[in-house]
Amino acid sequence: MRNAPSNESTPYTYTRPTSATFTGKGLLGYSFGPLNQKDLEIYYVEVEKGHDTFMVSRKIARTYYVLAGSGYFTIDNRKYDVIPGVLVEVPPQVEYCYSGKMTLLILSKPRWFSGNDTHTRWNPDVLVREGPYGVDHSSWTTKLVRAKILGKSPTSFFLRLNERLWRRLPSSLAGLRPMLSYGALVNTLARMHRVRAQALSTYFLRNRPELEQIRRLLETKGKGETLRVAVLACSTGAAAYSVAWTIRSARPDLKLILHAVDISRQAVEFAEQGVYSRTRPELTNTDIFDRVHAAEMDELFLQNGDVVSVKPWIKDGITWHVGDAGEPEMLDILGPQDIVVANNFICHMDPFEAENCLRNIARMINPGGHLFVSGIDLDVRVKVARDLKWQPVQELLEEIHDGDSSCKVCWPCHYGGLEPLNKRRADWKIRYASVFQVGSIPPAQSMRNDENAQITETLYDTEPNCLTPSN
Ligand SMILES: C[S@@+](CC[C@H](N)C(=O)[O-])C[C@H]1O[C@@H](n2cnc3c(N)ncnc32)[C@H](O)[C@@H]1O
């Protein structure tokens, strides 16, 4: 006898989640499970115009079944019309995309993992990358870098080859001047080649020296004072909880007003719960506890088998927002902040969009307040820092720069990779700083600034061409 369908999942049945598991431009995706078949993932997707980018899957084979609507798939440069009832099989290593207003059921085997998909170009049916958010994708150099011969991209091949070689390179060689110059060239190609795409990946205590620098900034605060902090692009919460833990354990007397913001509703709803599985990556596909020691797990979380919950003294009082850090309204929503943390999302934007976003973020900071910003194109950061006359904080500069291993390992073959710190550059003190004091500094607040003030003088007296590598 069959049980009546219910809206509860059982060991054998799965219901669609009520909120989307992933989103794109005009696309809502819901993931069933996790299924008992560990190597299979099934999604229900509603799409308005199509997938925003063309993709090449490294290992995953995907099967699409059209439930409703109509459109077409472009696979290996050929178009295939689809209507309800049609099944489409897309093997790995083939460039593809889909367009149309459709409802799709998608099987992914094996399950999605970070690094599987390379986004090769925008889907013109979904996004026309012109106007304020566009970059010059039509320049002949970009076209050349993205060109294909017999359906294969020579740049892709070159980057993959370099990735392999670079991983094997002893660090003593990787730091040599010719290798750094070669790496910079490879990274320029990587940035031109890849279409950028956002991801939710995050870690608790992701960059320890950065948290230490936040702690040091608190030393100038008087007993019981109010501290306003915004963590932008908080993903599933790890970044916001790490900052809250640092501040609340160092200075329990402060009145902390902490806002956490992310553009993904699904990430924010998840983050707000503060409940995580120890063993099963949820939404992020990263091992979010990878950098947390056992003693810190005990301090941060209440643990119940596989399930861990952020302790109330860390979690309570955080205000969560779904919002775009690049939108001017953000300042009205959050109000001016003493510290803004904006890490690892601006690198996924084209340079023009990145610069606008960073300038908007700067508006959220009180004069004399601090901005923590890493995971961004260094040229964009330096340009805005110089224009707005930010003071790069020199304390722990090198430690913070090297403090997040996931960005370092991606260089030079991924656009988000972090360039190794190179003190031979005349501009290294601004180029590699990821903490800045923003706006004019009220005299009473000028903390640990004697050294910085001197550095700033030197930086802003320097010729503009100090951006050019001196190697
Ligand atoms: C790679 S995660 C980084 C998470 C966290 N900041 C960290 O460093 O671990 C990028 C996050 O940025 C969010 N994001 C992307 N664009 C955004 C925007 N314009 N405003 C706010 N959040 C954004 C994404 O939804 C995602 O959660």
The ligand as an SDF file (V2000), in Angstrom:
LIG
                    3D

 27 29  0  0  0  0  0  0  0  0999 V2000
   32.9100   33.7130   -1.4690 C   0  0  0  0  0  0  0  0  0  0  0  0
   31.6360   34.2080   -0.3570 S   0  0  0  0  0  0  0  0  0  0  0  0
   32.6000   35.0470    0.8660 C   0  0  0  0  0  0  0  0  0  0  0  0
   31.9740   34.9520    2.2230 C   0  0  0  0  0  0  0  0  0  0  0  0
   32.7240   35.6820    3.3350 C   0  0  0  0  0  0  0  0  0  0  0  0
   32.7820   37.1100    3.1120 N   0  0  0  0  0  0  0  0  0  0  0  0
   34.1140   35.1380    3.5130 C   0  0  0  0  0  0  0  0  0  0  0  0
   35.0740   35.8860    3.3080 O   0  0  0  0  0  0  0  0  0  0  0  0
   34.2570   33.9760    3.8840 O   0  0  0  0  0  0  0  0  0  0  0  0
   30.9170   35.5500   -1.2880 C   0  0  0  0  0  0  0  0  0  0  0  0
   29.5840   36.0150   -0.7270 C   0  0  0  0  0  0  0  0  0  0  0  0
   29.3160   37.3080   -1.2370 O   0  0  0  0  0  0  0  0  0  0  0  0
   27.9270   37.4360   -1.4540 C   0  0  0  0  0  0  0  0  0  0  0  0
   27.7500   38.5740   -2.3570 N   0  0  0  0  0  0  0  0  0  0  0  0
   28.0760   38.6440   -3.6610 C   0  0  0  0  0  0  0  0  0  0  0  0
   27.8040   39.8520   -4.1540 N   0  0  0  0  0  0  0  0  0  0  0  0
   27.3080   40.5850   -3.1240 C   0  0  0  0  0  0  0  0  0  0  0  0
   26.8460   41.9110   -3.0010 C   0  0  0  0  0  0  0  0  0  0  0  0
   26.8560   42.7280   -4.0410 N   0  0  0  0  0  0  0  0  0  0  0  0
   26.3910   42.3250   -1.7990 N   0  0  0  0  0  0  0  0  0  0  0  0
   26.3780   41.4890   -0.7370 C   0  0  0  0  0  0  0  0  0  0  0  0
   26.7860   40.2160   -0.7990 N   0  0  0  0  0  0  0  0  0  0  0  0
   27.2590   39.7740   -1.9700 C   0  0  0  0  0  0  0  0  0  0  0  0
   27.5770   36.0770   -2.0250 C   0  0  0  0  0  0  0  0  0  0  0  0
   26.1930   35.8270   -1.9440 O   0  0  0  0  0  0  0  0  0  0  0  0
   28.4100   35.1620   -1.1260 C   0  0  0  0  0  0  0  0  0  0  0  0
   27.6940   34.7860    0.0060 O   0  0  0  0  0  0  0  0  0  0  0  0
  1  2  1  0
  2  3  1  0
  2 10  1  0
  3  4  1  0
  4  5  1  0
  5  6  1  0
  5  7  1  0
  7  8  2  0
  7  9  1  0
 10 11  1  0
 11 12  1  0
 11 26  1  0
 12 13  1  0
 13 14  1  0
 13 24  1  0
 14 15  1  0
 14 23  1  0
 15 16  2  0
 16 17  1  0
 17 18  1  0
 17 23  2  0
 18 19  1  0
 18 20  2  0
 20 21  1  0
 21 22  2  0
 22 23  1  0
 24 25  1  0
 24 26  1  0
 26 27  1  0
M  CHG  2   2   1   9  -1
M  END
$$$$
